[in-house]
Amino acid sequence: MKRGTREYTVWSVGMIVIIIAALFPVLWILSLSLKDPATIADGRLIPSEWTFDNYEALFTGGFDSPLLRPLINSVLIALISTSIAIVLASFTAYAIARLDFPGKLVILGGALAIAMFPAISTVGPLFDMWRNLGLYDTYPGLIIPYLTFALPLAIYTLVAFFREIPWDLEQAAAVDGATPFQAFRKVIVPLAAPGVFTAAILVFIFCWNDFVFAISLTSTNSSRTVPAALAFFTGDSQFTAPTGNIAAAAVLVTIPIIIFVLFFQRRIVAGLTSGAVKG
Amino acid sequence: MTGAAEPAAEATGPRKKGKISERTRSERRLAYMLCAPAVIAMLLVTAYPIGYAIVLSLQDLDLRFPDEGGFAGLDNYGTVLSSPLWWQSVFNTVLIAVVSVAIELVIGMILALIMFRAIFGRGLIRTSVLIPYGIVTVVAAFAWFYAFDPASGFVNGLPFVADDQAWFGDRWTAIGVIIAAEVWKTTPFIALLLLAGMTTIDEGLYEAAKVDGANAWQRFWRITLPLMKPAILVALLFRTLDAFRVFDSIFIMTRGAQDTESISIVGYNQLISRLNLGLGSAVSVLIFLLVLLVAFVFVRGFGTAVPGREREA
């Protein structure tokens, strides 16, 4: 395809349309977050007067502020869930990719079934169980359900990656005189790390994203994550809609996602498609 | 390197059959030990609650009236299944799922073709489309809500749109915006799955078809589509089941007002807002069965290959 041809123009226009369609709603939220209440309804993309008040309001009051606690909760809950899920899933994925045992299919099929599971179907029983066990509105109360949905995702991604690892290299290293631990650390870990990292990103995005569990199994900011807190934001008074504040909070929770996408897009794409296509 | 482990495993296969050696047994033991934690965790928070939901659904259990109650048999199911609200929510869910997945498939295919053929800017497109995919669903819902809401949006300022159009005041326009938000958020996922399927097609086939005089349209219909059928079905299965769970966007945009409830919203309202665990659990179990039915239709009816199967077979 050369510059100046009709085909080139068509592709260029198509790409520009895609990029605008993908990014415009995000830009609109960013624009709203920088407007003051007087101009929020003006429909302009570039705010006529810039203000950071919407962001400041989110954090005034420290731990009692509308967003600080939920933000900390979101980060910690997503990080803890991701770490546990990746460790447990690595064991399982290693066994499935590397060892020979009956029941592999059952585990993979079961994991897939759980990944397809409607979250709302477990919310009621979990709500009842958590109230009795004292887990309602706590970190573990969210981490445990996240684990079960994060595990299938992690197992699928990791199995796909682990199957690609040339495990024979481990034996080659042993022949060359490496101890089993050296062979594992110097040969297998570097080969497995990219897959593990990719799975971790996908699981983190999943936990960061969850809304159904977050609003059903929490009731206060002590364990509410940002998506849930956003849904229950109230304005300064009952006559002001908290539009600017919600927009500002929305921008803040989107930043980590944008960083992930910018730095790790290749890995994310590989991870998303590996489980489904390579099997 | 693909499948380096399999031939090795097969080579040792016959030897193993002779005697289930100590080595095989210890390998299996290790495998089960490695799988146990994850399997137990998954069962504890899915299989057990579903069982518990079935138990709850057979009881007259309303946390607002804790003294009443007892075994109710199938009464809760009768109440749900005879309620127009339930059937309306089923209709809404199916409508949102079918329309959004159909649009996503078409746009996703175009997007995949563009990404596949793009000589320049492939990375730029991939970055842009991954942002809607990765963004928190609640944020995406707010983005679309604020874009259409007359108090903060720009849509009503566009040409050919009435300035006072209240998008969320009417059932069909509200569902339209909900579908638009779903499509925006998840088309990238479908496009990426389709792109991955597209890259597995042998370029030689296109060259051969070109030599035989097939035009671009024929090549797409006769080569690309048939060979991508497995990838398309997997993408459809994933997205349809996902679309059946639609909850976040509706909760943010309308909270189910204007008759826009999905089945998940009905479940949430019964369980968490009204604390009617018996009735809510019946809704949960019915949603579970509905999702199971959709998966069954895909796997048995359309012959969707469930990922992870072919290698073991």
Chai-1 contact restraints between the chains, C-beta under 6 A:
chainA,res_idxA,chainB,res_idxB,connection_type,confidence,min_distance_angstrom,max_distance_angstrom,comment,restraint_id
A,M1,B,I119,contact,1.0,0.0,6.0,A-B,restraint_1
A,G14,B,I114,contact,1.0,0.0,6.0,A-B,restraint_2
A,M15,B,G121,contact,1.0,0.0,6.0,A-B,restraint_3
A,M15,B,I125,contact,1.0,0.0,6.0,A-B,restraint_4
A,I18,B,I125,contact,1.0,0.0,6.0,A-B,restraint_5
A,I19,B,S128,contact,1.0,0.0,6.0,A-B,restraint_6
A,A22,B,S128,contact,1.0,0.0,6.0,A-B,restraint_7
A,A22,B,V129,contact,1.0,0.0,6.0,A-B,restraint_8
A,A22,B,P132,contact,1.0,0.0,6.0,A-B,restraint_9
A,L23,B,S128,contact,1.0,0.0,6.0,A-B,restraint_10
A,P25,B,A143,contact,1.0,0.0,6.0,A-B,restraint_11
A,P25,B,A147,contact,1.0,0.0,6.0,A-B,restraint_12
A,W28,B,A147,contact,1.0,0.0,6.0,A-B,restraint_13
A,I29,B,A143,contact,1.0,0.0,6.0,A-B,restraint_14
A,L32,B,Y146,contact,1.0,0.0,6.0,A-B,restraint_15
A,I40,B,S152,contact,1.0,0.0,6.0,A-B,restraint_16
A,A41,B,A151,contact,1.0,0.0,6.0,A-B,restraint_17
A,A41,B,S152,contact,1.0,0.0,6.0,A-B,restraint_18
A,G43,B,F154,contact,1.0,0.0,6.0,A-B,restraint_19
A,G43,B,G157,contact,1.0,0.0,6.0,A-B,restraint_20
A,L88,B,P37,contact,1.0,0.0,6.0,A-B,restraint_21
A,L88,B,A38,contact,1.0,0.0,6.0,A-B,restraint_22
A,A89,B,A38,contact,1.0,0.0,6.0,A-B,restraint_23
A,F91,B,L34,contact,1.0,0.0,6.0,A-B,restraint_24
A,T92,B,C35,contact,1.0,0.0,6.0,A-B,restraint_25
A,T92,B,A38,contact,1.0,0.0,6.0,A-B,restraint_26
A,A95,B,A31,contact,1.0,0.0,6.0,A-B,restraint_27
A,A95,B,L34,contact,1.0,0.0,6.0,A-B,restraint_28
A,A95,B,C35,contact,1.0,0.0,6.0,A-B,restraint_29
A,L99,B,E27,contact,1.0,0.0,6.0,A-B,restraint_30
A,L99,B,A31,contact,1.0,0.0,6.0,A-B,restraint_31
A,D100,B,A9,contact,1.0,0.0,6.0,A-B,restraint_32
A,F101,B,R28,contact,1.0,0.0,6.0,A-B,restraint_33
A,F101,B,A31,contact,1.0,0.0,6.0,A-B,restraint_34
A,L105,B,E312,contact,1.0,0.0,6.0,A-B,restraint_35
A,I107,B,C35,contact,1.0,0.0,6.0,A-B,restraint_36
A,L108,B,G308,contact,1.0,0.0,6.0,A-B,restraint_37
A,I114,B,M42,contact,1.0,0.0,6.0,A-B,restraint_38
A,I114,B,T46,contact,1.0,0.0,6.0,A-B,restraint_39
A,M116,B,L241,contact,1.0,0.0,6.0,A-B,restraint_40
A,F117,B,T46,contact,1.0,0.0,6.0,A-B,restraint_41
A,P118,B,R245,contact,1.0,0.0,6.0,A-B,restraint_42
A,P118,B,I287,contact,1.0,0.0,6.0,A-B,restraint_43
A,P118,B,V291,contact,1.0,0.0,6.0,A-B,restraint_44
A,I120,B,S264,contact,1.0,0.0,6.0,A-B,restraint_45
A,I120,B,G267,contact,1.0,0.0,6.0,A-B,restraint_46
A,S121,B,S284,contact,1.0,0.0,6.0,A-B,restraint_47
A,S121,B,I287,contact,1.0,0.0,6.0,A-B,restraint_48
A,S121,B,F288,contact,1.0,0.0,6.0,A-B,restraint_49
A,T122,B,P49,contact,1.0,0.0,6.0,A-B,restraint_50
A,G124,B,A53,contact,1.0,0.0,6.0,A-B,restraint_51
A,G124,B,L271,contact,1.0,0.0,6.0,A-B,restraint_52
A,G124,B,L277,contact,1.0,0.0,6.0,A-B,restraint_53
A,G124,B,G280,contact,1.0,0.0,6.0,A-B,restraint_54
A,G124,B,S281,contact,1.0,0.0,6.0,A-B,restraint_55
A,G124,B,S284,contact,1.0,0.0,6.0,A-B,restraint_56
A,P125,B,P49,contact,1.0,0.0,6.0,A-B,restraint_57
A,P125,B,Y52,contact,1.0,0.0,6.0,A-B,restraint_58
A,P125,B,A53,contact,1.0,0.0,6.0,A-B,restraint_59
A,L126,B,P49,contact,1.0,0.0,6.0,A-B,restraint_60
A,D128,B,L277,contact,1.0,0.0,6.0,A-B,restraint_61
A,I144,B,V45,contact,1.0,0.0,6.0,A-B,restraint_62
A,P145,B,V45,contact,1.0,0.0,6.0,A-B,restraint_63
A,L147,B,A41,contact,1.0,0.0,6.0,A-B,restraint_64
A,T148,B,M42,contact,1.0,0.0,6.0,A-B,restraint_65
A,T148,B,V45,contact,1.0,0.0,6.0,A-B,restraint_66
A,T148,B,T46,contact,1.0,0.0,6.0,A-B,restraint_67
A,L151,B,A38,contact,1.0,0.0,6.0,A-B,restraint_68
A,L151,B,M42,contact,1.0,0.0,6.0,A-B,restraint_69
A,P166,B,M1,contact,1.0,0.0,6.0,A-B,restraint_70
A,P166,B,A4,contact,1.0,0.0,6.0,A-B,restraint_71
A,W167,B,A5,contact,1.0,0.0,6.0,A-B,restraint_72
A,I205,B,G134,contact,1.0,0.0,6.0,A-B,restraint_73
A,N209,B,V136,contact,1.0,0.0,6.0,A-B,restraint_74
A,N209,B,T137,contact,1.0,0.0,6.0,A-B,restraint_75
A,F211,B,V138,contact,1.0,0.0,6.0,A-B,restraint_76
A,F211,B,D248,contact,1.0,0.0,6.0,A-B,restraint_77
A,V212,B,F247,contact,1.0,0.0,6.0,A-B,restraint_78
A,S216,B,I272,contact,1.0,0.0,6.0,A-B,restraint_79
A,P227,B,V136,contact,1.0,0.0,6.0,A-B,restraint_80
A,P227,B,V138,contact,1.0,0.0,6.0,A-B,restraint_81
A,L230,B,V138,contact,1.0,0.0,6.0,A-B,restraint_82
A,T243,B,S152,contact,1.0,0.0,6.0,A-B,restraint_83
A,I246,B,F142,contact,1.0,0.0,6.0,A-B,restraint_84
A,A250,B,V139,contact,1.0,0.0,6.0,A-B,restraint_85
A,A250,B,F142,contact,1.0,0.0,6.0,A-B,restraint_86
A,V253,B,V136,contact,1.0,0.0,6.0,A-B,restraint_87
A,T254,B,I135,contact,1.0,0.0,6.0,A-B,restraint_88
A,T254,B,V139,contact,1.0,0.0,6.0,A-B,restraint_89
A,I257,B,G134,contact,1.0,0.0,6.0,A-B,restraint_90
A,I257,B,I135,contact,1.0,0.0,6.0,A-B,restraint_91
A,V261,B,T127,contact,1.0,0.0,6.0,A-B,restraint_92
A,V261,B,L130,contact,1.0,0.0,6.0,A-B,restraint_93
A,V261,B,I131,contact,1.0,0.0,6.0,A-B,restraint_94
A,V261,B,G134,contact,1.0,0.0,6.0,A-B,restraint_95
A,Q265,B,R126,contact,1.0,0.0,6.0,A-B,restraint_96
A,Q265,B,T127,contact,1.0,0.0,6.0,A-B,restraint_97
A,Q265,B,L130,contact,1.0,0.0,6.0,A-B,restraint_98
A,V269,B,L192,contact,1.0,0.0,6.0,A-B,restraint_99
A,L272,B,L192,contact,1.0,0.0,6.0,A-B,restraint_100
A,T273,B,L192,contact,1.0,0.0,6.0,A-B,restraint_101
A,T273,B,L193,contact,1.0,0.0,6.0,A-B,restraint_102
A,T273,B,A196,contact,1.0,0.0,6.0,A-B,restraint_103
A,G275,B,P307,contact,1.0,0.0,6.0,A-B,restraint_104
A,A276,B,L193,contact,1.0,0.0,6.0,A-B,restraint_105
A,A276,B,V234,contact,1.0,0.0,6.0,A-B,restraint_106
A,A276,B,P307,contact,1.0,0.0,6.0,A-B,restraint_107
A,V277,B,A196,contact,1.0,0.0,6.0,A-B,restraint_108
A,G279,B,P307,contact,1.0,0.0,6.0,A-B,restraint_109
A,G279,B,G308,contact,1.0,0.0,6.0,A-B,restraint_110
A,G279,B,E310,contact,1.0,0.0,6.0,A-B,restraint_111
A,G279,B,R311,contact,1.0,0.0,6.0,A-B,restraint_112
